[in-house]
């Protein structure tokens, strides 16, 4: 986690509970965020990268979040996928900087602020083609 601020011997509090390298998605679990496909893609790459985790941070959606959690269980990814309901704004830079990449496969976005925030923190971004995120990410 060399890109994050603070002592190299002590992880920032928001990162303290994260074990190993992780990919990050930030945002509410609306259907257009395409998190089902993200979880399925993670299931395909996870066996080749046993330390890699997926962190899904953002406000839960009343119908989508339970379905996503069921998919994670069905795919046997519970120890590798973490749902974080709320992250204080002050902790977001550390969360972005600690990630290997922001993964933001949204099917539709007007802008996609997490893409810009991740880039401002020096974090690579993987995003979808054909929405506002493509334009923001360049």
N, C-alpha and C positions, 0 to 999 in steps of 0.2 A: 504494500500500500504506500509506495514511495511518493505518490503524487499528492497525497493529502497533507494538510498542515499538521503541526504538532511534533512531538518527540517521536523518533523512530522506534522507541521502546514502548510507547503507549498509544494505542489506537484511540481516535476520537470516540466519545461515548456512543454515537449513533452506529459506529462500526464495530464496537466491542463485541457484540453478540454475533457478528457475521464471521463464519468460519470459511476460510479458503476463498479462492477467486470467485467472483460472481458477475453475472450479467444483470442489468437493472432495467425494469420498466417502471415508469412513474405515471400515474393517472388513474382516474376512476375506471372501473371495469365495465364500461359501456360496451355493447355488442360491436360497435364499429371500431373499437380499439384492437380487435382481432387477436385477443389473448388466447382463445382456444387454439388457433393456429400456432401461436408462439409456443405454447406448452407442448403441442405435438412436435414442433421443430426441435425444441429442447430435448424431448424424449429421444429423438434420432441422434443427436450429437452427444448426449450425456454418457453413453457407454464408453466412448473413446476418450472422455475427459472426466475421470471419476472424482476429481476434486471440485469441478465446476458446479456452481449453484445458480439458481434463477431467483431474483428478488422482485416481487410484484408489489410495489408500494403505491398506496392511494386509497381513497375512500371506497369501501365495498359497495357493490351494486346489489340491491335486494334480490334480484333473480339470477343475475349472471355470476356473481361471486360463488354461491353454493354450487352451481354447475361446474365452474372452473375448479373448485376444490375437489369435486367428485371426479373430474377428469384426471387431476393430479394423482388421486388415490388409485383410480383404475389403471393408470400407467405405472404405478409403483414409484412415484417420484416424491412422496411426502418428505423424505429427509433432504431432498435436493431443491425443493421449491418452497420459498418462504413468502407468505402473504403478510405484508406490513400495512395495517390500516391507516396509520397517520404518521407522518414524519414532519416535525416542526420545520418551518422555513429556514430557520437558522442552521439546521443540520443538513440541508440539501446539498450544499457544496461538498461536504465531506462524503456524503453518500455517492454523489456523482464521481468524485475523484477516486474513490475506492473501487469503483466498478471497472471491469475490463472494457465494457462498452455499454451504452444505452441501447436497448432494443425497443423500437417503437414502430411496430408493423401496422399502424392504423390504416383503415380503409378510407377514411375521410377525416380531414382536419382543415380547419380554416387557417390555422397558423402552426401549431405544434410547439408551444413554448418549451417543453422539456428538451426538445432537440437543440434549441438555441442555448438553454441553460447548460446542458451537457457540454456542448462545444466551447462555451465560455470557461468551463472548468478544465478544458483540455482532454475531455473524455471522448473517445471515438463513438460514432453513432451509426447504428444500422437501422434504416427506416425503409418505408415502402415507397414505391413509385406511383405517381399519379394523384397525390394529394398535396396539401399545403406544406407538408413536411419535406417533400422532395425539393421544393423551392427554397425553404429555409436552410436545408442541409447542403444545397448546391450540388 
